[in-house]
Amino acid sequence: MASDFSVTDHVQELTTKSAQTLYALRVLRAHGLNDAALQEVYRSVVVARLLYAASAWHGFCKATDRQRINVLIS
């Protein structure tokens, strides 16, 4: 049983997956997907992933974790 109940590892995984999705979106843009469709995919995948159950674990985040999440949302 871990004695460290921080969500830093969870936030790290979220930001890594989000960065991978951003790379995939750049590839889609290079292949001609329009900006409106790219924004819709971003909201559907990245923002949804970041906001899923955020109200449950957001209070347990450190300030640096919240900052990393906010950068991805904005």
N, C-alpha and C positions, 0 to 999 in steps of 0.2 A: 504494500500500500504506500503510495507516494505521500510525502508530508508537504509537498509543494502544491497547493491548490490554485496557483495562478493560471490564468488563461493565456499566458504568453505563447505557449506552444500552439494553442488553438489559433491565435491571431497570426502566428508565423505561417501556419498551414493555409489559412485563409488568404493571406497576402501573396503567398507563393502561387496558389491556384489562380488568384486573380491576375497576377502578372503573366501567367501562362495563357490565360484567356485573352489578355490584352495583346499578346503576341499573335494569337490566332486571329484576332480582329484585324491586326495590321496585315496579315497574310490575305484575309478576305478583302480588305480595301485594295490591296495590290492586284487582286483578281477582279476588281470592278464593282464590289458591293457598294451601294450608295450610302451616304452619311446617315440618312434617316434610318435605314435598316441596321447599320452598325450601332447607332445609339439604342435602338430597340433591343438588339441582342445584348448590349452592355447592361442595360437596365434589367433585362430578363435573367441574365446569368450572374453577373458580378454583384450588382446591387442586391439582388434577391439573396445571393449567398451570404453577403455581409450582414444583411438585416435579419436573416432567419434566426430566431430565438435570441436576437441581440438584447432584448429587454431582460432576458433571464441572466445573461452572463456579462452584460455591459458594466454593471456595478463592480464586478470583480476585476476588471481590467485596470492596468496601470495607466498613467497618463500617456506614456509613450505608445502603449498599445492602441489607446483611443485615437491618438494622433495619426498612427499608421492607417487605421481604418478610415478616418475622416479624409485623409489624402486620397484614398481610392474612391470614396463616394463622390467627392467633389472633383 
